[in-house]
Amino acid sequence: MAPKEPLVITDKDQMRKWSRAARSQGKVIGLVPTMGYLHEGHLSLVREVHKHVDVVAVSIYVNPGQFSPTEDLSTYPSDFDGDIQKLMSIPGGIDVVFHPYNLYDYGNDTKKNGGVGEVGEGGDDGAVSCIEKSGLGHETWVRVEKLEKGLCGKSRPVFFRGVATIVTKLFNIVEPDVAVFGKKDYQQWRVIQRMVRDLDFSIKVIGCEITRDSDGLAMSSRNVHLSPEEREKALSINKSLLRAKSAAEDGQVHCEKLRNLVIQSITEAGGKIDYAEIVDLESLEKVECIKGPVVFCVATWFGSVRLIDNIEIKLKMDGRI
């Protein structure tokens, strides 16, 4: 049987029309949002969504709203033809790829509102997204105020509002019943969950476990930018997280000691720590001592590549997990 070739849609009105036609036939619609350059981690999300729906849409869109002008938007890797071939390799394939050119183009000559220096907080590029810098006139942002502040939100101040906004746009265009996200981007997954709850989206959000290469490195589209030496050193991230989890299970529940274990291991391997924090599983608030389910989240630089990873720690407390 020949591989199933997906329909490629670039226009948002056509995408919405396709979804509504599928729903009118009683079909349950699943969405996997991606920025392309697909790897096995993305494909695992597609296989997961197949379990819950009748038809599958995958979006491929590099969102300028979540990048600041100093970040790697222009160098973000892409291989659209390769992505299609990978999606076709999945048993059952997928039904549609939504591949818009610019979801911030509203088809009018919007008058620019002041200079770039007037956009964002104090005109600081660190708090201005690429889409604002371009002056395209997009003014509406979705914020999940508490969950977006810590972890990646500290060093990437526009990231989560950009993610929440583009996912809201995709939800309004594709109108899925189910959406699947990877837990490697743990804070992102929790932000989307909370947004869906707070804004009453009728969408089930599923989180999938991290997909790793055979050496333990969490799969990421950015891994392609690692040199062989940097990639070898980056294995310290998962190895140290596993050691921290084992230490916690052996009774070490003081978070500062667990953090130091991970920070020392990664630093000795040549990594530069952005953050290494143990936080509550849902609120993402820092904890000093493990008394319930937590997640140990790490972001670190190896060379010019910023990598994130995490591990959930669920200890048995008073006979309960």
C-alpha positions in Angstrom: 0.0 0.0 0.0 1.4 3.4 -1.1 2.2 5.9 1.7 -0.6 8.4 2.3 0.3 11.8 1.0 -1.2 14.6 3.1 -3.1 17.6 1.8 -1.0 20.7 2.2 -3.0 23.8 3.1 -1.4 27.3 3.3 -4.5 29.5 3.7 -6.1 29.8 7.1 -9.7 30.1 5.7 -9.2 26.9 3.7 -7.8 25.2 6.8 -10.9 26.1 8.8 -13.1 25.0 6.0 -11.4 21.6 5.9 -11.8 21.1 9.6 -15.4 22.1 9.6 -16.1 19.7 6.7 -14.5 16.9 8.7 -16.5 17.7 11.8 -19.7 17.8 9.9 -19.0 14.2 9.0 -18.7 13.3 12.7 -14.9 13.0 12.7 -12.8 13.8 15.7 -9.9 16.1 14.7 -6.4 16.0 16.2 -3.6 18.6 15.9 0.1 18.4 16.4 1.6 21.9 16.3 5.3 22.0 15.2 7.9 24.4 13.8 9.1 21.8 11.3 12.5 20.1 10.9 10.7 17.1 12.3 12.5 14.3 14.2 11.4 11.2 16.0 10.1 13.2 18.9 7.6 15.0 16.7 6.6 11.7 15.0 5.9 10.2 18.4 3.4 13.0 19.0 1.7 12.1 15.7 1.5 8.5 16.6 0.0 9.4 20.0 -2.7 11.7 18.5 -3.7 8.8 16.1 -4.9 6.9 19.2 -7.5 9.6 20.0 -8.9 11.0 16.8 -10.2 10.2 13.3 -8.2 12.7 11.3 -4.9 14.3 12.0 -3.5 17.8 11.1 0.1 18.8 11.7 1.0 22.5 11.6 4.4 23.5 10.4 5.1 27.1 11.2 8.2 28.9 12.6 6.5 31.5 14.8 8.3 34.8 14.9 6.2 35.9 17.8 8.1 33.7 20.2 11.6 34.8 19.2 13.3 38.0 20.4 15.4 39.9 17.8 18.6 38.4 19.5 17.5 34.8 19.1 17.9 32.2 16.4 14.8 32.8 14.2 16.9 33.3 11.0 18.9 30.1 11.6 16.1 27.9 12.7 16.5 24.7 10.6 13.9 23.7 8.0 13.3 20.9 5.6 9.7 20.9 4.4 10.0 18.2 1.8 11.8 16.0 4.3 9.1 16.7 6.9 6.4 15.5 4.5 8.3 12.3 3.8 8.7 11.6 7.5 5.0 12.2 8.1 4.1 9.8 5.2 6.3 7.1 6.9 3.9 7.0 9.9 1.4 4.1 9.8 -1.9 5.7 8.7 0.0 8.9 7.7 -1.7 12.2 8.4 -4.5 13.9 6.6 -3.4 17.5 6.3 -0.3 19.7 6.8 -1.1 23.3 7.7 1.8 25.3 6.4 1.0 29.0 6.4 3.4 31.7 5.2 2.6 34.3 7.8 -0.1 34.1 10.4 0.5 37.7 11.3 -0.4 39.0 7.9 -3.9 40.4 8.0 -4.1 41.6 4.5 -4.2 45.3 5.1 -1.8 48.1 5.2 -1.8 48.6 9.0 -0.3 51.9 10.1 2.8 51.3 12.2 2.3 52.4 15.8 5.4 54.4 16.7 9.0 53.2 16.3 10.5 49.9 17.4 11.9 51.6 20.5 8.3 52.3 21.7 7.2 48.7 21.5 7.4 46.4 24.5 8.8 47.2 27.9 11.0 50.2 27.8 12.0 49.5 24.2 14.3 46.7 25.4 14.8 44.2 22.5 14.8 41.4 25.2 11.1 42.1 25.7 10.2 42.6 22.1 9.4 39.8 19.7 10.5 39.6 16.1 6.9 40.2 15.0 6.8 43.5 16.9 10.2 44.5 15.6 8.9 44.1 12.1 6.1 46.5 12.8 3.4 44.4 11.1 0.7 45.7 13.4 -0.1 42.7 15.6 -1.3 44.0 19.0 -3.1 41.2 20.7 -1.2 38.7 23.0 -2.3 35.8 25.2 -0.6 35.6 28.5 -0.5 32.9 31.2 0.9 35.3 33.8 2.2 33.1 36.6 3.3 30.0 34.7 5.2 32.0 32.1 7.4 33.9 34.6 10.0 31.4 35.9 12.3 28.9 34.2 12.6 29.7 30.5 10.5 32.8 31.0 13.3 34.5 32.8 15.8 34.5 29.9 13.2 34.5 27.2 10.7 37.2 28.2 8.6 37.1 25.0 8.6 33.3 24.5 5.5 32.1 26.3 3.2 34.9 25.3 4.3 34.2 21.7 3.6 30.5 22.2 0.3 31.0 23.9 -0.8 33.5 21.2 0.2 31.3 18.2 -1.4 28.2 19.7 -4.5 30.2 20.3 -4.5 31.2 16.7 -3.9 27.6 15.5 -6.7 26.4 17.8 -9.0 29.0 16.3 -8.0 28.2 12.7 -7.8 24.4 12.9 -10.5 23.9 15.5 -9.2 20.6 16.8 -10.8 18.3 19.5 -7.4 17.0 20.7 -3.9 18.6 20.6 -0.7 16.9 21.6 2.5 18.5 22.9 5.8 17.1 24.1 6.9 17.2 27.7 10.4 18.1 26.8 9.1 21.7 26.6 7.5 21.1 30.1 6.7 24.7 30.9 5.2 25.2 27.4 3.0 22.1 28.0 1.7 23.4 31.3 1.2 26.9 29.9 -1.0 25.5 27.1 -2.9 23.3 29.5 -3.7 26.3 31.8 -4.6 28.5 28.8 -7.0 25.9 27.5 -8.6 25.6 31.0 -8.8 29.3 31.7 -10.2 30.3 28.3 -12.6 27.4 28.0 -11.2 25.9 24.8 -13.1 22.6 24.1 -9.8 20.8 23.4 -8.2 17.9 25.2 -4.4 18.7 25.6 -2.2 15.6 25.9 1.4 15.7 27.0 3.8 13.0 25.6 7.0 11.8 27.3 10.4 13.0 26.1 11.8 11.1 23.1 15.5 10.5 23.4 18.3 9.4 21.1 19.9 6.1 22.0 22.6 8.0 23.9 20.0 9.7 26.1 20.0 13.2 24.6 16.5 14.7 24.3 15.6 15.1 20.7 15.5 18.7 19.5 15.5 20.4 16.1 18.4 22.5 17.5 20.6 19.4 18.1 21.8 19.6 14.5 23.8 22.7 15.4 25.9 20.8 18.0 29.4 19.8 17.1 30.2 16.1 17.8 32.2 17.2 20.8 29.4 19.5 22.1 26.9 16.7 21.6 29.0 14.3 23.7 29.3 16.9 26.4 25.6 17.6 26.3 24.9 14.0 27.5 25.8 15.3 30.9 22.3 16.8 31.1 20.2 13.7 31.1 22.9 11.7 33.0 22.9 14.2 35.9 19.1 14.4 36.0 18.9 10.7 36.3 21.5 10.8 39.1 19.4 13.5 40.9 16.2 11.4 40.6 18.0 8.4 42.0 19.4 10.4 44.9 15.9 11.7 45.7 14.5 8.2 45.6 17.3 7.2 48.0 16.2 9.9 50.5 17.9 13.1 49.4 14.9 15.5 49.3 16.8 18.8 49.8 16.5 20.5 46.5 19.6 22.7 46.9 21.8 19.6 47.1 20.2 18.0 44.1 20.6 21.2 42.1 24.2 21.4 43.0 24.7 17.8 41.8 23.3 18.6 38.4 24.9 22.1 38.1 28.4 20.7 38.9 28.0 17.8 36.5 26.9 20.0 33.6 29.5 22.7 34.3 32.3 20.3 34.5 31.3 19.0 31.1 31.6 22.4 29.6 28.0 23.6 29.8 26.8 27.0 30.8 23.8 26.8 33.0 20.8 29.0 32.3 18.7 27.5 35.1 18.4 24.3 37.0 15.3 24.3 39.2 13.1 21.8 41.0 9.5 23.0 40.8 6.0 21.8 41.6 4.6 19.5 38.9 1.6 21.8 38.1 2.2 25.3 39.5 5.9 25.3 38.5 6.7 27.1 41.7 10.1 26.4 43.2 10.3 24.0 46.1 13.0 23.7 48.7 12.3 20.2 49.9 10.5 17.5 47.9 7.2 16.7 49.6 5.2 15.8 46.6 5.4 15.4 42.8 8.0 17.7 41.3 9.9 18.2 38.0 13.6 19.0 37.7 13.9 21.4 34.8 17.3 22.4 33.2 18.3 24.8 30.5 21.9 25.0 29.5 24.2 26.2 26.7 26.7 24.1 24.9 28.5 26.3 22.4 25.9 28.4 20.8 23.1 25.9 21.3 20.6 26.2 24.2 19.2 22.9 25.3 16.4 22.1 27.7 15.5 18.9 29.5 13.6 17.7 32.5 12.7 14.7 34.6 9.7 14.1 36.8 10.3 12.9 40.3 7.3 11.3 42.1 8.4 9.9 45.4 6.3 7.6 47.6 5.2 9.8 50.5 3.4 8.2 53.5 2.5 5.2 51.4 1.2 7.3 48.5 2.9 8.1 45.2 
